[in-house]
Amino acid sequence: MYKAVGSRGSRVSRVLWMLEELGQPYEFVEVKLRSPEAYALNPSGKVPILIDGDLKVTDSAAICVYLADKHADKGMGASPGIAGRAEMDSWMHFAQSELEAPLWNKLRHRFLLPKNVRVDVGPAAAYDFASEVKALDRRLGGNPYALGDRFSAVDVLLGDMGAWARAGRLPIESESVNAYFDRVLSRPVRARAQANGGAMK
Ligand SMILES: N[C@@H](CCC(=O)N[C@@H](CS)C(=O)NCC(=O)O)C(=O)O
């Protein structure tokens, strides 16, 4: 059985959501960020971590892609061939290094960094995030999902970021991006993932 290691309210939410979408049994193992338990599994001390037998996979996008590849029959992975892989990689990198970056930066300066190095990044984060929402709108190009008409691991990652932005009250000034987030976040299995460790208690 898979073990999804993380803390409540962390990026483990996307791993649990992915596992629910794939219909795979799993155990949620709760550890604190940068705890000895986290460092034992990930040199960065960060979560989430997926344990699959002897294999440990770190970093949420890599975990989602690994799971999609492993359960390819469920149709949540890249389209066939090198072009399909490039399309998936491009979405995953956009999601983490562009859309998520301002969200993460804001959160770190609010809650995670030592108090003496925190600064007010709120306006810069809001500016960058608004620009990436426009990019997401253009990238979706009116399609229901990132890869066109099928739901994939990319939508789990992006949807999780949308939920994060909404919780952090970062405005999403795009009707179609809001409709996209509504569409993916309302999937019934996501609620199960939230109840099983994806959300704060
Ligand atoms: N690229 C990693 C980032 C992991 C990450 O930063 N996780 C956060 C929790 S969501 C964490 O463990 N933070 C601890 C810290 O930054 O000190 C991923 O996508 O999983």
The ligand as an ORCA input file, in Angstrom:
! r2SCAN-3c Opt
* xyz 0 1
  N       8.819     21.246     -4.408
  C       8.273     20.641     -3.250
  C       8.091     21.671     -2.170
  C       7.833     20.988     -0.851
  C       7.589     21.974      0.263
  O       8.123     23.098      0.298
  N       6.767     21.532      1.204
  C       6.434     22.360      2.335
  C       5.072     21.960      2.901
  S       3.806     22.113      1.710
  C       7.472     22.160      3.425
  O       7.754     21.036      3.780
  N       8.028     23.268      3.891
  C       8.971     23.277      4.945
  C       9.857     24.500      4.852
  O       9.851     25.158      3.780
  O      10.535     24.762      5.804
  C       6.945     19.946     -3.578
  O       6.268     20.356     -4.518
  O       6.606     18.968     -2.907
*
